[in-house]
Amino acid sequence: MGFFILFFLFIGGAIDYLYFDAFTRVGPAFPVATIFSLGMATLMTLTAYYGGSGIILSSVGAEKPDMQIPEHRELRNIVTEMALASGSAMPQLYVIYDPAPNAFATGTNEKNSTICVTTGLLTLLDREETQGVIAHEMSHIRNEDVLLMTLVSILVGGIAILADWGQRGFYSSRSGRRLGSKSPLLFIPLLLLIALSPLFAQILAMAVSRQREYLADATAAQYTRNPGGLARALEKIRDAGMAFQKATRGTAHLFFVNPLRRRLDDQDGGLANLLTTHPPINRRIMLLYQMAGIPQSVVQGPKVQTFK
Amino acid sequence: MIFVIWAIVFVLGIWIISTYNTLTALRLRVQNAWRQIDVQLKRRYDLIPNLVETVKGYMQYEQDTLQKVIDARSKAMAATGVKESAEAQAALTQSLGKVFALMENYPELKASKNVLDLQEELTTTENQIAFARQYYNDLVTQYNTKQQVFPSNMLAGFFKFQPSEFFSVPEAETAVPKVNLTLTR
């Protein structure tokens, strides 16, 4: 995370240096572009953040649970249990009528948070396994991951804005003498870096997201004192192998398991370690079984089914 | 020189205030967590008569066991003092576990929607009691650790913060309830 902020400051500084002559005697006293892009990105993200929960919930078709249905009552009971175990307030509860087993948590803080579960998850999993999933979502709320991911998207947005300016500024000022006065040895690598920076920012954001998933799994095990429940839930969801149709690339990182289910998501190493929002599901299962004290050799599951 | 002394006094003052506030906040959270357990226990008292009423008709041969649950409930409600009430609660948990285990023998019980609903309610109450206690113990660990580690232990001693007591599970509760299936009378 700290590295992320440094990266942002570096790109901002490079733009300021190249186009506004900042850090030299003739330029402005402070880095204009850095501050301005950060302000713009903050404004954009905060709008999404405060109006966000409602928009996300309606975009995936979430509804209030129906307390006449035994499964929904059981879900409410499990959420109450996990709220007690984590010592936080009871979150709002929503269900999505969809056969794909998945869940997510949103909300600005502990007192104003939401947990949303698909009905497919409720039918697929037994009580202990559902408890594991809810504990995982509760951990995201307690660890303030929603806040963290908001901060990350501010930085990603800010870098995108900077890179955009950088590219346009390059074409419009080529004839001018602004760049000419600086050493090409310095500005050519800087320009390249600015052009590639949105890609780097995405990769960094996904790395942060994956780390938080591991952390939420570990915290869930601490709440339930039962890592086996969550591990079995992940196994069942992996074997069900259904994609959640209503998720988009923008909301994918919120979910319990990656709802898009690309082939890449189940692989370990190489590109998969750079370009996915969630850690490989088999690795999560293995780590949970290790917490439960069951040797790794026992848990080599069946060959993973993948879906396009 | 005088500036350095003022700076030290200032930093020390900030540290004292923040440590004192952390300890006080933890103490309040511990007390609140303890009350949470009571709320769950109360819920269990309310649910038990319902359960007994519902299953009484089916479980003709287990009147003894059911009576034990009723007795354990009234004993737990009347108990005073931490140790006595912990023991009474443990006995109640055990007798309830016995009823649940015996219910497996009655297929017609499993078919009744009412009974299933009640069973879910009681299961979640049992879980909630367990999780509330677990959270209470987690908080007590935090609170006691803060009081004993350096340097906050100096302040805890000066302001007379007392370590809180853990909720320890009595022996009887950790044992799996034994079910006698021979039905000898």
HADDOCK unambig.tbl for C-alpha pairs under 7 A between the chains (distance, minus, plus):
assign (segid A and resid 77 and name CA) (segid B and resid 124 and name CA) 6.01 0.50 0.50
assign (segid A and resid 81 and name CA) (segid B and resid 127 and name CA) 6.60 0.50 0.50
assign (segid A and resid 81 and name CA) (segid B and resid 128 and name CA) 5.02 0.50 0.50
assign (segid A and resid 81 and name CA) (segid B and resid 131 and name CA) 6.60 0.50 0.50
assign (segid A and resid 84 and name CA) (segid B and resid 128 and name CA) 6.84 0.50 0.50
assign (segid A and resid 84 and name CA) (segid B and resid 131 and name CA) 6.08 0.50 0.50
assign (segid A and resid 84 and name CA) (segid B and resid 132 and name CA) 5.51 0.50 0.50
assign (segid A and resid 85 and name CA) (segid B and resid 131 and name CA) 4.75 0.50 0.50
assign (segid A and resid 85 and name CA) (segid B and resid 132 and name CA) 5.96 0.50 0.50
assign (segid A and resid 85 and name CA) (segid B and resid 134 and name CA) 6.79 0.50 0.50
assign (segid A and resid 85 and name CA) (segid B and resid 135 and name CA) 5.42 0.50 0.50
assign (segid A and resid 86 and name CA) (segid B and resid 135 and name CA) 6.79 0.50 0.50
assign (segid A and resid 87 and name CA) (segid B and resid 135 and name CA) 6.55 0.50 0.50
